[in-house]
Structures are given as structure tokens and as C-alpha cells.
């Protein structure tokens, strides 16, 4: 079966929400231009920071080991 690609446009806010929820990972797609790649990496890094920040809060409160 031939692997077909779908070319779509998505708002940064929706993409950020999908990344933060774990519904999509940056390895699941590729950027078609440098501006998109730069934006995606910013969104990914923000999601990682948010995840680490939340994990630290949970650990401080004894919720995560």
C-alpha cells in the first residue's frame, strides 16, 4: 500500500493543545518550511516546560513519586 500524505494547515493554538495533551508528537509530522519548523519547536519546548513545571508541582504535593 502506498503511503499518502495529507497537507493541512492548523492554527498554532490547536497544535499546541494537541502537543500538550500528548495527542500528537513532533515526530508524527514534518514541517514544510523554516517558519513552521521554528514555530513548532517553540510550541514543543513550551509544552515540555509546562509538563516539567506541573510534574514538579505534583511531586512537591506528594502526588507523583
PQR file with spaces between the fields and no chain letter, atoms N, CA, C, O and H, PARSE charges and radii, in Angstrom:
ATOM       1  N    UNK     1       0.839   -1.179    0.000 -0.4000 1.5000
ATOM       2  CA   UNK     1       0.000    0.000    0.000 -0.0000 2.0000
ATOM       3  C    UNK     1       0.887    1.247    0.000  0.5500 1.7000
ATOM       4  O    UNK     1       1.821    1.354    0.795 -0.5500 1.4000
ATOM       5  N    UNK     2       0.596    2.156   -0.868 -0.4000 1.5000
ATOM       6  CA   UNK     2       1.386    3.378   -0.986 -0.0000 2.0000
ATOM       7  C    UNK     2       1.063    4.330    0.167  0.5500 1.7000
ATOM       8  O    UNK     2      -0.102    4.514    0.519 -0.5500 1.4000
ATOM       9  H    UNK     2      -0.163    2.069   -1.514  0.4000 1.0000
ATOM      10  N    UNK     3       2.101    4.933    0.753 -0.4000 1.5000
ATOM      11  CA   UNK     3       1.927    5.882    1.852 -0.0000 2.0000
ATOM      12  C    UNK     3       1.598    7.253    1.284  0.5500 1.7000
ATOM      13  O    UNK     3       2.447    7.892    0.662 -0.5500 1.4000
ATOM      14  H    UNK     3       3.048    4.783    0.467  0.4000 1.0000
ATOM      15  N    UNK     4       0.369    7.707    1.496 -0.4000 1.5000
ATOM      16  CA   UNK     4      -0.053    9.018    1.029 -0.0000 2.0000
ATOM      17  C    UNK     4       0.024   10.026    2.166  0.5500 1.7000
ATOM      18  O    UNK     4      -0.228    9.690    3.323 -0.5500 1.4000
ATOM      19  H    UNK     4      -0.320    7.188    2.001  0.4000 1.0000
ATOM      20  N    UNK     5       0.371   11.253    1.834 -0.4000 1.5000
ATOM      21  CA   UNK     5       0.448   12.323    2.813 -0.0000 2.0000
ATOM      22  C    UNK     5      -0.718   13.270    2.623  0.5500 1.7000
ATOM      23  O    UNK     5      -1.208   13.457    1.510 -0.5500 1.4000
ATOM      24  H    UNK     5       0.575   11.527    0.894  0.4000 1.0000
ATOM      25  N    UNK     6      -1.154   13.863    3.715 -0.4000 1.5000
ATOM      26  CA   UNK     6      -2.190   14.881    3.676 -0.0000 2.0000
ATOM      27  C    UNK     6      -1.540   16.198    4.082  0.5500 1.7000
ATOM      28  O    UNK     6      -0.928   16.285    5.147 -0.5500 1.4000
ATOM      29  H    UNK     6      -0.756   13.711    4.619  0.4000 1.0000
ATOM      30  N    UNK     7      -1.665   17.199    3.261 -0.4000 1.5000
ATOM      31  CA   UNK     7      -1.107   18.515    3.549 -0.0000 2.0000
ATOM      32  C    UNK     7      -2.219   19.371    4.132  0.5500 1.7000
ATOM      33  O    UNK     7      -3.227   19.629    3.475 -0.5500 1.4000
ATOM      34  H    UNK     7      -2.162   17.128    2.396  0.4000 1.0000
ATOM      35  N    UNK     8      -2.027   19.813    5.385 -0.4000 1.5000
ATOM      36  CA   UNK     8      -3.047   20.604    6.061 -0.0000 2.0000
ATOM      37  C    UNK     8      -2.417   21.845    6.690  0.5500 1.7000
ATOM      38  O    UNK     8      -1.199   21.933    6.840 -0.5500 1.4000
ATOM      39  H    UNK     8      -1.208   19.603    5.919  0.4000 1.0000
ATOM      40  N    UNK     9      -3.259   22.785    7.049 -0.4000 1.5000
ATOM      41  CA   UNK     9      -2.839   23.950    7.836 -0.0000 2.0000
ATOM      42  C    UNK     9      -3.597   23.868    9.152  0.5500 1.7000
ATOM      43  O    UNK     9      -4.771   23.499    9.178 -0.5500 1.4000
ATOM      44  H    UNK     9      -4.249   22.713    6.927  0.4000 1.0000
ATOM      45  N    UNK    10      -2.924   24.213   10.241 -0.4000 1.5000
ATOM      46  CA   UNK    10      -3.532   24.139   11.570 -0.0000 2.0000
ATOM      47  C    UNK    10      -3.069   25.348   12.374  0.5500 1.7000
ATOM      48  O    UNK    10      -1.928   25.790   12.242 -0.5500 1.4000
ATOM      49  H    UNK    10      -1.970   24.513   10.220  0.4000 1.0000
ATOM      50  N    UNK    11      -3.945   25.870   13.195 -0.4000 1.5000
ATOM      51  CA   UNK    11      -3.561   27.044   13.988 -0.0000 2.0000
ATOM      52  C    UNK    11      -2.547   26.637   15.052  0.5500 1.7000
ATOM      53  O    UNK    11      -2.593   25.515   15.555 -0.5500 1.4000
ATOM      54  H    UNK    11      -4.872   25.511   13.303  0.4000 1.0000
ATOM      55  N    UNK    12      -1.640   27.535   15.395 -0.4000 1.5000
ATOM      56  CA   UNK    12      -0.663   27.231   16.444 -0.0000 2.0000
ATOM      57  C    UNK    12      -1.325   26.856   17.775  0.5500 1.7000
ATOM      58  O    UNK    12      -0.815   26.001   18.497 -0.5500 1.4000
ATOM      59  H    UNK    12      -1.603   28.447   14.986  0.4000 1.0000
ATOM      60  N    UNK    13      -2.451   27.487   18.102 -0.4000 1.5000
ATOM      61  CA   UNK    13      -3.134   27.179   19.359 -0.0000 2.0000
ATOM      62  C    UNK    13      -3.654   25.746   19.392  0.5500 1.7000
ATOM      63  O    UNK    13      -3.529   25.056   20.404 -0.5500 1.4000
ATOM      64  H    UNK    13      -2.866   28.182   17.515  0.4000 1.0000
ATOM      65  N    UNK    14      -4.235   25.308   18.289 -0.4000 1.5000
ATOM      66  CA   UNK    14      -4.742   23.930   18.216 -0.0000 2.0000
ATOM      67  C    UNK    14      -3.585   22.948   18.266  0.5500 1.7000
ATOM      68  O    UNK    14      -3.655   21.942   18.971 -0.5500 1.4000
ATOM      69  H    UNK    14      -4.337   25.869   17.467  0.4000 1.0000
ATOM      70  N    UNK    15      -2.522   23.230   17.526 -0.4000 1.5000
ATOM      71  CA   UNK    15      -1.359   22.342   17.536 -0.0000 2.0000
ATOM      72  C    UNK    15      -0.754   22.277   18.933  0.5500 1.7000
ATOM      73  O    UNK    15      -0.390   21.197   19.398 -0.5500 1.4000
ATOM      74  H    UNK    15      -2.465   24.047   16.953  0.4000 1.0000
ATOM      75  N    UNK    16      -0.641   23.417   19.605 -0.4000 1.5000
ATOM      76  CA   UNK    16      -0.108   23.433   20.970 -0.0000 2.0000
ATOM      77  C    UNK    16      -0.954   22.565   21.892  0.5500 1.7000
ATOM      78  O    UNK    16      -0.422   21.813   22.709 -0.5500 1.4000
ATOM      79  H    UNK    16      -0.937   24.294   19.227  0.4000 1.0000
ATOM      80  N    UNK    17      -2.264   22.669   21.760 -0.4000 1.5000
ATOM      81  CA   UNK    17      -3.173   21.863   22.574 -0.0000 2.0000
ATOM      82  C    UNK    17      -2.982   20.369   22.319  0.5500 1.7000
ATOM      83  O    UNK    17      -2.991   19.571   23.256 -0.5500 1.4000
ATOM      84  H    UNK    17      -2.697   23.279   21.096  0.4000 1.0000
ATOM      85  N    UNK    18      -2.812   19.994   21.062 -0.4000 1.5000
ATOM      86  CA   UNK    18      -2.592   18.587   20.711 -0.0000 2.0000
ATOM      87  C    UNK    18      -1.262   18.077   21.252  0.5500 1.7000
ATOM      88  O    UNK    18      -1.176   16.946   21.731 -0.5500 1.4000
ATOM      89  H    UNK    18      -2.805   20.642   20.300  0.4000 1.0000
ATOM      90  N    UNK    19      -0.227   18.906   21.177 -0.4000 1.5000
ATOM      91  CA   UNK    19       1.086   18.521   21.695 -0.0000 2.0000
ATOM      92  C    UNK    19       1.037   18.385   23.213  0.5500 1.7000
ATOM      93  O    UNK    19       1.531   17.405   23.770 -0.5500 1.4000
ATOM      94  H    UNK    19      -0.297   19.824   20.788  0.4000 1.0000
ATOM      95  N    UNK    20       0.440   19.375   23.882 -0.4000 1.5000
ATOM      96  CA   UNK    20       0.365   19.356   25.348 -0.0000 2.0000
ATOM      97  C    UNK    20      -0.436   18.169   25.874  0.5500 1.7000
ATOM      98  O    UNK    20      -0.120   17.624   26.931 -0.5500 1.4000
ATOM      99  H    UNK    20       0.039   20.171   23.429  0.4000 1.0000
ATOM     100  N    UNK    21      -1.469   17.770   25.139 -0.4000 1.5000
ATOM     101  CA   UNK    21      -2.299   16.650   25.588 -0.0000 2.0000
ATOM     102  C    UNK    21      -1.679   15.294   25.247  0.5500 1.7000
ATOM     103  O    UNK    21      -2.150   14.257   25.714 -0.5500 1.4000
ATOM     104  H    UNK    21      -1.726   18.213   24.280  0.4000 1.0000
ATOM     105  N    UNK    22      -0.625   15.306   24.434 -0.4000 1.5000
ATOM     106  CA   UNK    22       0.014   14.058   24.030 -0.0000 2.0000
ATOM     107  C    UNK    22      -0.681   13.390   22.860  0.5500 1.7000
ATOM     108  O    UNK    22      -0.348   12.259   22.505 -0.5500 1.4000
ATOM     109  H    UNK    22      -0.242   16.149   24.055  0.4000 1.0000
ATOM     110  N    UNK    23      -1.651   14.079   22.249 -0.4000 1.5000
ATOM     111  CA   UNK    23      -2.378   13.517   21.111 -0.0000 2.0000
ATOM     112  C    UNK    23      -1.531   13.446   19.852  0.5500 1.7000
ATOM     113  O    UNK    23      -1.768   12.618   18.973 -0.5500 1.4000
ATOM     114  H    UNK    23      -1.921   14.998   22.538  0.4000 1.0000
ATOM     115  N    UNK    24      -0.542   14.324   19.778 -0.4000 1.5000
ATOM     116  CA   UNK    24       0.359   14.334   18.628 -0.0000 2.0000
ATOM     117  C    UNK    24       1.753   14.681   19.135  0.5500 1.7000
ATOM     118  O    UNK    24       1.908   15.445   20.088 -0.5500 1.4000
ATOM     119  H    UNK    24      -0.350   14.998   20.492  0.4000 1.0000
ATOM     120  N    UNK    25       2.745   14.124   18.500 -0.4000 1.5000
ATOM     121  CA   UNK    25       4.133   14.383   18.874 -0.0000 2.0000
ATOM     122  C    UNK    25       4.843   14.953   17.658  0.5500 1.7000
ATOM     123  O    UNK    25       4.468   14.670   16.520 -0.5500 1.4000
ATOM     124  H    UNK    25       2.619   13.504   17.726  0.4000 1.0000
ATOM     125  N    UNK    26       5.865   15.755   17.902 -0.4000 1.5000
ATOM     126  CA   UNK    26       6.570   16.383   16.780 -0.0000 2.0000
ATOM     127  C    UNK    26       7.178   15.365   15.823  0.5500 1.7000
ATOM     128  O    UNK    26       7.464   15.702   14.674 -0.5500 1.4000
ATOM     129  H    UNK    26       6.169   15.985   18.826  0.4000 1.0000
ATOM     130  N    UNK    27       7.377   14.156   16.260 -0.4000 1.5000
ATOM     131  CA   UNK    27       7.911   13.124   15.371 -0.0000 2.0000
ATOM     132  C    UNK    27       6.834   12.547   14.444  0.5500 1.7000
ATOM     133  O    UNK    27       7.143   11.774   13.537 -0.5500 1.4000
ATOM     134  H    UNK    27       7.144   13.882   17.193  0.4000 1.0000
ATOM     135  N    UNK    28       5.574   12.923   14.672 -0.4000 1.5000
ATOM     136  CA   UNK    28       4.457   12.418   13.871 -0.0000 2.0000
ATOM     137  C    UNK    28       4.274   13.172   12.551  0.5500 1.7000
ATOM     138  O    UNK    28       3.517   12.730   11.687 -0.5500 1.4000
ATOM     139  H    UNK    28       5.323   13.551   15.408  0.4000 1.0000
ATOM     140  N    UNK    29       4.948   14.284   12.392 -0.4000 1.5000
ATOM     141  CA   UNK    29       4.774   15.093   11.190 -0.0000 2.0000
ATOM     142  C    UNK    29       6.062   15.831   10.865  0.5500 1.7000
ATOM     143  O    UNK    29       7.001   15.837   11.661 -0.5500 1.4000
ATOM     144  H    UNK    29       5.564   14.643   13.094  0.4000 1.0000
ATOM     145  N    UNK    30       6.101   16.449    9.702 -0.4000 1.5000
ATOM     146  CA   UNK    30       7.264   17.270    9.356 -0.0000 2.0000
ATOM     147  C    UNK    30       6.793   18.634    8.886  0.5500 1.7000
ATOM     148  O    UNK    30       5.713   18.771    8.312 -0.5500 1.4000
ATOM     149  H    UNK    30       5.338   16.444    9.056  0.4000 1.0000
ATOM     150  N    UNK    31       7.603   19.621    9.133 -0.4000 1.5000
ATOM     151  CA   UNK    31       7.301   20.985    8.726 -0.0000 2.0000
ATOM     152  C    UNK    31       7.760   21.194    7.291  0.5500 1.7000
ATOM     153  O    UNK    31       8.782   20.655    6.864 -0.5500 1.4000
ATOM     154  H    UNK    31       8.481   19.509    9.599  0.4000 1.0000
ATOM     155  N    UNK    32       6.995   21.977    6.563 -0.4000 1.5000
ATOM     156  CA   UNK    32       7.298   22.181    5.150 -0.0000 2.0000
ATOM     157  C    UNK    32       8.110   23.428    4.872  0.5500 1.7000
ATOM     158  O    UNK    32       8.540   23.656    3.741 -0.5500 1.4000
ATOM     159  H    UNK    32       6.165   22.414    6.909  0.4000 1.0000
ATOM     160  N    UNK    33       8.326   24.248    5.912 -0.4000 1.5000
ATOM     161  CA   UNK    33       9.180   25.418    5.719 -0.0000 2.0000
ATOM     162  C    UNK    33       9.817   25.814    7.051  0.5500 1.7000
ATOM     163  O    UNK    33       9.421   25.328    8.111 -0.5500 1.4000
ATOM     164  H    UNK    33       7.977   24.062    6.831  0.4000 1.0000
ATOM     165  N    UNK    34      10.794   26.693    6.983 -0.4000 1.5000
ATOM     166  CA   UNK    34      11.576   27.069    8.172 -0.0000 2.0000
ATOM     167  C    UNK    34      10.734   27.788    9.220  0.5500 1.7000
ATOM     168  O    UNK    34      10.919   27.568   10.418 -0.5500 1.4000
ATOM     169  H    UNK    34      11.115   27.088    6.122  0.4000 1.0000
ATOM     170  N    UNK    35       9.815   28.641    8.785 -0.4000 1.5000
ATOM     171  CA   UNK    35       8.966   29.354    9.752 -0.0000 2.0000
ATOM     172  C    UNK    35       8.089   28.388   10.539  0.5500 1.7000
ATOM     173  O    UNK    35       7.937   28.525   11.752 -0.5500 1.4000
ATOM     174  H    UNK    35       9.665   28.819    7.813  0.4000 1.0000
ATOM     175  N    UNK    36       7.517   27.418    9.848 -0.4000 1.5000
ATOM     176  CA   UNK    36       6.684   26.422   10.532 -0.0000 2.0000
ATOM     177  C    UNK    36       7.521   25.612   11.518  0.5500 1.7000
ATOM     178  O    UNK    36       7.090   25.347   12.640 -0.5500 1.4000
ATOM     179  H    UNK    36       7.641   27.307    8.862  0.4000 1.0000
ATOM     180  N    UNK    37       8.704   25.227   11.093 -0.4000 1.5000
ATOM     181  CA   UNK    37       9.577   24.441   11.971 -0.0000 2.0000
ATOM     182  C    UNK    37       9.927   25.223   13.231  0.5500 1.7000
ATOM     183  O    UNK    37       9.916   24.672   14.332 -0.5500 1.4000
ATOM     184  H    UNK    37       9.054   25.443   10.181  0.4000 1.0000
ATOM     185  N    UNK    38      10.235   26.493   13.069 -0.4000 1.5000
ATOM     186  CA   UNK    38      10.579   27.340   14.211 -0.0000 2.0000
ATOM     187  C    UNK    38       9.386   27.441   15.178  0.5500 1.7000
ATOM     188  O    UNK    38       9.561   27.348   16.393 -0.5500 1.4000
ATOM     189  H    UNK    38      10.244   26.940   12.175  0.4000 1.0000
ATOM     190  N    UNK    39       8.206   27.627   14.648 -0.4000 1.5000
ATOM     191  CA   UNK    39       7.005   27.734   15.478 -0.0000 2.0000
ATOM     192  C    UNK    39       6.718   26.421   16.194  0.5500 1.7000
ATOM     193  O    UNK    39       6.395   26.423   17.382 -0.5500 1.4000
ATOM     194  H    UNK    39       8.063   27.703   13.661  0.4000 1.0000
ATOM     195  N    UNK    40       6.830   25.310   15.491 -0.4000 1.5000
ATOM     196  CA   UNK    40       6.568   24.002   16.093 -0.0000 2.0000
ATOM     197  C    UNK    40       7.547   23.729   17.232  0.5500 1.7000
ATOM     198  O    UNK    40       7.145   23.235   18.285 -0.5500 1.4000
ATOM     199  H    UNK    40       7.092   25.308   14.526  0.4000 1.0000
ATOM     200  N    UNK    41       8.815   24.043   17.033 -0.4000 1.5000
ATOM     201  CA   UNK    41       9.786   23.805   18.105 -0.0000 2.0000
ATOM     202  C    UNK    41       9.508   24.677   19.316  0.5500 1.7000
ATOM     203  O    UNK    41       9.690   24.234   20.450 -0.5500 1.4000
ATOM     204  H    UNK    41       9.141   24.444   16.177  0.4000 1.0000
ATOM     205  N    UNK    42       9.069   25.912   19.094 -0.4000 1.5000
ATOM     206  CA   UNK    42       8.691   26.768   20.220 -0.0000 2.0000
ATOM     207  C    UNK    42       7.513   26.169   20.979  0.5500 1.7000
ATOM     208  O    UNK    42       7.503   26.155   22.210 -0.5500 1.4000
ATOM     209  H    UNK    42       8.921   26.271   18.173  0.4000 1.0000
ATOM     210  N    UNK    43       6.522   25.675   20.242 -0.4000 1.5000
ATOM     211  CA   UNK    43       5.356   25.052   20.876 -0.0000 2.0000
ATOM     212  C    UNK    43       5.767   23.808   21.661  0.5500 1.7000
ATOM     213  O    UNK    43       5.309   23.597   22.784 -0.5500 1.4000
ATOM     214  H    UNK    43       6.530   25.686   19.242  0.4000 1.0000
ATOM     215  N    UNK    44       6.626   22.992   21.070 -0.4000 1.5000
ATOM     216  CA   UNK    44       7.086   21.774   21.730 -0.0000 2.0000
ATOM     217  C    UNK    44       7.865   22.099   23.002  0.5500 1.7000
ATOM     218  O    UNK    44       7.645   21.482   24.044 -0.5500 1.4000
ATOM     219  H    UNK    44       6.999   23.163   20.158  0.4000 1.0000
ATOM     220  N    UNK    45       8.774   23.066   22.916 -0.4000 1.5000
ATOM     221  CA   UNK    45       9.560   23.436   24.095 -0.0000 2.0000
ATOM     222  C    UNK    45       8.671   24.004   25.197  0.5500 1.7000
ATOM     223  O    UNK    45       8.899   23.736   26.377 -0.5500 1.4000
ATOM     224  H    UNK    45       8.953   23.568   22.069  0.4000 1.0000
ATOM     225  N    UNK    46       7.674   24.775   24.826 -0.4000 1.5000
ATOM     226  CA   UNK    46       6.721   25.294   25.813 -0.0000 2.0000
ATOM     227  C    UNK    46       5.961   24.167   26.484  0.5500 1.7000
ATOM     228  O    UNK    46       5.733   24.201   27.693 -0.5500 1.4000
ATOM     229  H    UNK    46       7.488   24.993   23.868  0.4000 1.0000
ATOM     230  N    UNK    47       5.565   23.163   25.703 -0.4000 1.5000
ATOM     231  CA   UNK    47       4.847   22.021   26.257 -0.0000 2.0000
ATOM     232  C    UNK    47       5.733   21.238   27.216  0.5500 1.7000
ATOM     233  O    UNK    47       5.262   20.784   28.258 -0.5500 1.4000
ATOM     234  H    UNK    47       5.750   23.135   24.721  0.4000 1.0000
ATOM     235  N    UNK    48       6.997   21.075   26.882 -0.4000 1.5000
ATOM     236  CA   UNK    48       7.937   20.360   27.756 -0.0000 2.0000
ATOM     237  C    UNK    48       8.115   21.125   29.064  0.5500 1.7000
ATOM     238  O    UNK    48       8.095   20.528   30.141 -0.5500 1.4000
ATOM     239  H    UNK    48       7.380   21.445   26.035  0.4000 1.0000
ATOM     240  N    UNK    49       8.288   22.434   28.974 -0.4000 1.5000
ATOM     241  CA   UNK    49       8.432   23.254   30.179 -0.0000 2.0000
ATOM     242  C    UNK    49       7.187   23.151   31.047  0.5500 1.7000
ATOM     243  O    UNK    49       7.282   23.023   32.268 -0.5500 1.4000
ATOM     244  H    UNK    49       8.305   22.918   28.100  0.4000 1.0000
ATOM     245  N    UNK    50       6.021   23.206   30.414 -0.4000 1.5000
ATOM     246  CA   UNK    50       4.758   23.114   31.146 -0.0000 2.0000
ATOM     247  C    UNK    50       4.647   21.767   31.839  0.5500 1.7000
ATOM     248  O    UNK    50       4.232   21.697   32.995 -0.5500 1.4000
ATOM     249  H    UNK    50       5.944   23.310   29.423  0.4000 1.0000
ATOM     250  N    UNK    51       5.013   20.700   31.147 -0.4000 1.5000
ATOM     251  CA   UNK    51       4.948   19.358   31.712 -0.0000 2.0000
ATOM     252  C    UNK    51       5.887   19.227   32.910  0.5500 1.7000
ATOM     253  O    UNK    51       5.503   18.693   33.950 -0.5500 1.4000
ATOM     254  H    UNK    51       5.351   20.757   30.208  0.4000 1.0000
ATOM     255  N    UNK    52       7.116   19.716   32.761 -0.4000 1.5000
ATOM     256  CA   UNK    52       8.080   19.647   33.869 -0.0000 2.0000
ATOM     257  C    UNK    52       7.603   20.467   35.057  0.5500 1.7000
ATOM     258  O    UNK    52       7.744   20.046   36.205 -0.5500 1.4000
ATOM     259  H    UNK    52       7.428   20.150   31.916  0.4000 1.0000
ATOM     260  N    UNK    53       7.039   21.642   34.782 -0.4000 1.5000
ATOM     261  CA   UNK    53       6.542   22.510   35.844 -0.0000 2.0000
ATOM     262  C    UNK    53       5.406   21.828   36.601  0.5500 1.7000
ATOM     263  O    UNK    53       5.380   21.843   37.831 -0.5500 1.4000
ATOM     264  H    UNK    53       6.924   21.984   33.849  0.4000 1.0000
ATOM     265  N    UNK    54       4.472   21.234   35.869 -0.4000 1.5000
ATOM     266  CA   UNK    54       3.355   20.538   36.505 -0.0000 2.0000
ATOM     267  C    UNK    54       3.827   19.316   37.284  0.5500 1.7000
ATOM     268  O    UNK    54       3.326   19.040   38.373 -0.5500 1.4000
ATOM     269  H    UNK    54       4.493   21.222   34.869  0.4000 1.0000
ATOM     270  N    UNK    55       4.794   18.583   36.726 -0.4000 1.5000
ATOM     271  CA   UNK    55       5.321   17.408   37.420 -0.0000 2.0000
ATOM     272  C    UNK    55       5.971   17.821   38.733  0.5500 1.7000
ATOM     273  O    UNK    55       5.798   17.154   39.752 -0.5500 1.4000
ATOM     274  H    UNK    55       5.201   18.808   35.841  0.4000 1.0000
ATOM     275  N    UNK    56       6.723   18.927   38.709 -0.4000 1.5000
ATOM     276  CA   UNK    56       7.360   19.414   39.931 -0.0000 2.0000
ATOM     277  C    UNK    56       6.316   19.770   40.980  0.5500 1.7000
ATOM     278  O    UNK    56       6.492   19.468   42.161 -0.5500 1.4000
ATOM     279  H    UNK    56       6.863   19.469   37.881  0.4000 1.0000
ATOM     280  N    UNK    57       5.240   20.404   40.558 -0.4000 1.5000
ATOM     281  CA   UNK    57       4.165   20.753   41.497 -0.0000 2.0000
ATOM     282  C    UNK    57       3.555   19.505   42.114  0.5500 1.7000
ATOM     283  O    UNK    57       3.314   19.451   43.320 -0.5500 1.4000
ATOM     284  H    UNK    57       5.097   20.648   39.599  0.4000 1.0000
ATOM     285  N    UNK    58       3.306   18.498   41.275 -0.4000 1.5000
ATOM     286  CA   UNK    58       2.727   17.252   41.791 -0.0000 2.0000
ATOM     287  C    UNK    58       3.683   16.557   42.754  0.5500 1.7000
ATOM     288  O    UNK    58       3.259   16.007   43.771 -0.5500 1.4000
ATOM     289  H    UNK    58       3.502   18.541   40.296  0.4000 1.0000
ATOM     290  N    UNK    59       4.964   16.582   42.430 -0.4000 1.5000
ATOM     291  CA   UNK    59       5.957   15.948   43.316 -0.0000 2.0000
ATOM     292  C    UNK    59       6.019   16.700   44.644  0.5500 1.7000
ATOM     293  O    UNK    59       6.113   16.075   45.700 -0.5500 1.4000
ATOM     294  H    UNK    59       5.308   17.028   41.604  0.4000 1.0000
ATOM     295  N    UNK    60       5.968   18.019   44.605 -0.4000 1.5000
ATOM     296  CA   UNK    60       6.008   18.808   45.837 -0.0000 2.0000
ATOM     297  C    UNK    60       4.829   18.477   46.754  0.5500 1.7000
ATOM     298  O    UNK    60       4.942   18.502   47.980 -0.5500 1.4000
ATOM     299  H    UNK    60       5.892   18.526   43.747  0.4000 1.0000
ATOM     300  N    UNK    61       3.701   18.169   46.126 -0.4000 1.5000
ATOM     301  CA   UNK    61       2.491   17.869   46.883 -0.0000 2.0000
ATOM     302  C    UNK    61       2.323   16.373   47.176  0.5500 1.7000
ATOM     303  O    UNK    61       1.320   15.952   47.754 -0.5500 1.4000
ATOM     304  H    UNK    61       3.609   18.148   45.131  0.4000 1.0000
ATOM     305  N    UNK    62       3.312   15.584   46.772 -0.4000 1.5000
ATOM     306  CA   UNK    62       3.301   14.148   47.061 -0.0000 2.0000
ATOM     307  C    UNK    62       2.418   13.320   46.151  0.5500 1.7000
ATOM     308  O    UNK    62       2.104   12.174   46.472 -0.5500 1.4000
ATOM     309  H    UNK    62       4.127   15.925   46.302  0.4000 1.0000
ATOM     310  N    UNK    63       1.999   13.891   44.993 -0.4000 1.5000
ATOM     311  CA   UNK    63       1.129   13.161   44.086 -0.0000 2.0000
ATOM     312  C    UNK    63       1.886   12.237   43.137  0.5500 1.7000
ATOM     313  O    UNK    63       1.340   11.225   42.699 -0.5500 1.4000
ATOM     314  H    UNK    63       2.254   14.822   44.731  0.4000 1.0000
ATOM     315  N    UNK    64       3.139   12.574   42.813 -0.4000 1.5000
ATOM     316  CA   UNK    64       3.927   11.797   41.871 -0.0000 2.0000
ATOM     317  C    UNK    64       5.218   11.380   42.564  0.5500 1.7000
ATOM     318  O    UNK    64       5.851   12.177   43.256 -0.5500 1.4000
ATOM     319  H    UNK    64       3.582   13.396   43.170  0.4000 1.0000
ATOM     320  N    UNK    65       5.601   10.104   42.365 -0.4000 1.5000
ATOM     321  CA   UNK    65       6.813    9.605   43.012 -0.0000 2.0000
ATOM     322  C    UNK    65       8.068    9.826   42.297  0.5500 1.7000
ATOM     323  O    UNK    65       9.131    9.434   42.778 -0.5500 1.4000
ATOM     324  H    UNK    65       5.086    9.457   41.803  0.4000 1.0000
